[in-house]
Amino acid sequence: MKQQQPPLPWLDPGDPFPALETAWGISNPAPGLLAAGGALDTATLLKAYSSGIFPWFSEGQPILWWSPDPRMVLKVQQFRLHRSMRKTLAAFTAQAGCEIRVDSCFAAVVRACANKSRNGQTGTWIVEEMISAYVALHQSGHAHSVETWINGVLTGGLYCVNVGTMVFGESMFAHSKDASKIALSALVAWCGTNGIAWIDCQQNTKHLASLGASEIPRNMFEEHVRHAANQPAPAWLFSSQCLNQLLSKKIETCDRP
């Protein structure tokens, strides 16, 4: 007999989120889907991220809330700085006109991520409603961009959410070779010098796994996030010394050929 799909909770704005263990499991059509509806205001987003929940939906869909099990996480000390990327970072830091900036053009980074073409996909989940929500979250001090600049031109970057000492990665883009990887390396370096141990990657991809990210049980992720969310958040100020420390291995990373 075919297993019946459990009903998906519908949230009105302000409603509490369901318990994470009620999210759809692997036998359902959308594993990790927790609820639909609600709102994308800053208070709701902070409540979601602090509980290990994130929104993800496409144009024409209602707001969908997710909490997958297992969860993909990049532990900063397990970051794999491949030899080729080490050379790229060293050249970047030594070249005049190359710099990492934080939060200098957050909205532009989000829109560049939204416009990024992806293999096998049409459209984007970073719809206008999401862009507005994350710009508001940035203005409240909880969403940030890490940007790769070359000769005054934004060439790549990423944006993320920060609650306490937990960072939640959202999306990356690159207009030139390795520009997004440089931004990610900069984020890892910044996290390593600011006491942030984990970067949430949400779901498993081969690229993230190649950089050292791995899956952990949802209950372990939830426990870590709840503790980290109650810690003071560091100031989002980036110094070139962060990358220098990463290259000199003062931040412990796993080097691979």
C-alpha positions in Angstrom: 0.0 0.0 0.0 1.3 3.4 -0.9 2.3 5.5 2.1 0.1 8.5 2.6 1.9 11.9 2.5 1.5 13.8 5.7 -0.3 17.1 5.5 2.0 20.2 5.3 1.3 22.7 8.0 0.1 26.1 6.8 1.4 29.1 8.8 -0.3 32.5 9.2 2.1 35.4 9.8 3.3 35.2 13.4 2.5 31.5 13.9 5.2 29.4 15.6 7.1 26.9 13.5 6.4 23.2 13.9 8.9 21.0 15.6 11.8 20.1 13.2 11.2 16.4 13.5 7.8 16.9 11.8 9.5 17.9 8.5 8.9 15.5 5.6 11.2 12.6 5.6 13.1 10.8 2.8 10.0 8.9 1.6 8.1 12.1 0.8 8.4 14.1 -2.4 10.3 17.0 -0.8 12.4 15.7 2.1 13.1 18.4 4.7 10.0 20.5 3.9 8.6 21.7 7.2 5.8 24.2 6.5 4.3 26.7 4.1 3.0 30.2 4.4 3.9 32.7 7.1 5.9 35.8 6.3 9.4 36.9 5.5 9.7 39.8 7.9 13.0 40.1 9.8 11.6 38.8 13.1 10.3 35.6 11.4 13.5 35.1 9.6 15.6 35.4 12.8 13.3 33.0 14.6 13.6 30.6 11.7 17.4 30.7 11.4 17.8 30.5 15.2 15.8 27.2 15.1 17.7 25.7 12.1 15.0 26.6 9.5 15.4 28.4 6.2 13.0 29.6 3.4 13.4 28.3 -0.1 10.7 28.6 -2.9 10.3 29.6 -6.5 8.2 32.1 -8.3 4.5 31.3 -8.0 4.9 29.2 -4.9 4.0 30.1 -1.4 6.8 30.7 1.1 8.2 27.2 1.9 10.2 26.5 5.1 12.8 23.7 5.3 14.8 21.7 7.8 16.5 18.8 6.1 17.9 15.8 7.8 20.9 15.3 7.5 22.2 18.9 7.3 25.2 19.9 5.3 27.7 21.9 7.4 31.2 23.2 6.7 33.2 23.1 9.9 35.8 25.8 9.6 38.7 23.7 10.9 37.8 21.1 8.2 37.9 23.5 5.3 40.0 22.0 2.5 42.3 24.6 1.0 43.4 22.9 -2.1 46.9 23.6 -3.4 45.7 25.4 -6.5 43.4 27.6 -4.5 46.2 28.4 -2.1 48.2 29.7 -5.0 45.2 31.7 -6.3 44.7 33.3 -2.8 48.4 34.1 -2.5 48.4 35.8 -5.9 45.2 37.7 -5.1 46.5 39.0 -1.8 49.8 40.1 -3.4 48.2 41.9 -6.3 47.5 45.6 -6.2 43.8 46.4 -6.8 42.6 43.0 -5.4 40.6 43.2 -2.2 37.9 41.6 -0.1 35.1 43.9 1.1 32.3 43.2 3.5 28.9 44.7 3.1 29.9 47.4 0.6 27.1 46.5 -1.8 24.9 43.8 -0.2 21.8 44.2 -2.5 24.0 44.0 -5.6 25.5 40.7 -4.4 22.1 39.2 -3.8 20.9 40.3 -7.2 24.0 38.9 -8.9 23.3 35.6 -7.1 19.7 35.7 -8.3 20.8 36.3 -11.9 23.4 33.5 -11.8 22.7 30.7 -14.4 22.6 27.2 -13.0 22.9 23.9 -14.9 19.6 22.2 -15.4 17.6 25.1 -13.8 15.5 27.9 -15.2 14.5 30.8 -13.1 15.7 31.4 -9.5 14.6 30.8 -5.9 16.0 34.3 -5.1 12.7 36.0 -6.1 12.0 39.7 -5.5 10.2 38.9 -2.2 13.4 37.1 -1.0 15.6 40.0 -2.1 13.5 42.5 -0.2 13.5 40.3 2.8 17.2 39.8 2.9 18.0 43.4 2.3 15.8 44.2 5.3 17.7 41.5 7.3 21.0 43.1 6.2 19.8 46.5 7.3 19.0 45.0 10.7 22.6 43.8 11.0 21.9 40.0 10.5 22.7 39.4 6.8 26.1 40.1 5.2 28.0 40.0 1.9 31.6 39.0 1.4 32.8 40.5 -1.9 35.7 39.9 -4.3 36.9 43.2 -5.9 39.5 43.5 -8.7 40.5 47.0 -9.8 37.4 48.6 -8.4 35.0 46.0 -10.1 32.8 43.6 -8.2 33.8 40.2 -9.7 32.3 37.7 -7.2 30.9 37.2 -3.8 28.4 35.6 -1.5 25.8 36.5 1.1 25.0 34.9 4.4 23.0 35.2 7.6 24.6 35.6 11.0 22.9 35.0 14.3 25.2 34.9 17.3 28.2 32.8 16.4 26.5 30.9 13.7 26.8 31.7 10.0 24.3 30.4 7.4 25.6 30.4 3.8 23.0 31.4 1.2 24.4 31.8 -2.3 27.5 32.7 -4.3 28.3 34.2 -7.7 31.3 34.8 -9.9 31.9 37.0 -12.9 35.6 35.9 -13.2 37.4 32.6 -12.5 37.6 31.7 -8.8 36.0 34.9 -7.6 33.3 33.1 -5.6 35.9 30.7 -4.2 38.0 33.6 -3.0 35.0 35.1 -1.3 34.2 31.8 0.4 37.8 31.4 1.5 37.6 34.9 3.0 34.5 34.0 4.8 36.1 30.9 6.3 39.1 33.0 7.3 36.9 35.6 8.9 35.0 32.9 10.8 38.2 31.3 12.0 39.4 34.5 13.5 36.1 35.4 15.1 35.2 32.2 16.9 32.7 30.9 14.5 33.1 27.1 14.1 30.4 26.1 11.6 29.0 27.5 8.4 25.6 26.1 7.4 25.5 24.9 3.8 21.9 23.6 3.9 22.1 20.8 1.4 24.7 18.4 0.0 26.5 19.2 -3.2 29.7 17.7 -4.6 31.4 21.1 -4.7 30.7 21.8 -1.0 31.9 18.2 -0.1 35.1 18.8 -2.0 35.8 21.8 0.2 35.4 19.8 3.4 31.6 20.2 4.1 29.8 17.1 5.4 26.4 16.0 6.6 25.4 15.8 10.2 22.2 14.7 11.9 19.5 17.4 12.2 19.3 17.1 16.0 23.0 17.7 16.3 22.7 20.8 14.0 19.7 22.1 15.9 21.5 21.8 19.3 24.6 23.6 18.0 22.5 26.4 16.4 20.4 27.0 19.5 23.5 27.4 21.6 25.4 29.6 19.0 22.4 31.8 18.4 22.5 33.0 22.0 26.1 34.1 21.9 27.2 37.7 21.0 27.7 38.2 17.3 31.2 39.5 16.2 31.6 42.7 14.2 31.7 42.2 10.5 35.0 43.9 9.8 37.4 42.3 7.4 41.2 42.6 7.5 43.7 41.3 4.9 45.3 39.6 7.9 42.4 37.1 7.9 43.5 35.7 4.5 47.2 35.9 5.5 46.4 33.8 8.6 44.5 31.3 6.4 47.5 31.0 4.1 50.0 30.7 6.9 47.8 28.0 8.5 47.4 29.9 11.8 43.8 29.0 11.1 43.9 25.2 11.0 42.6 23.9 7.7 42.9 20.6 5.9 45.2 21.1 2.9 44.6 18.9 -0.1 46.5 18.7 -3.5 
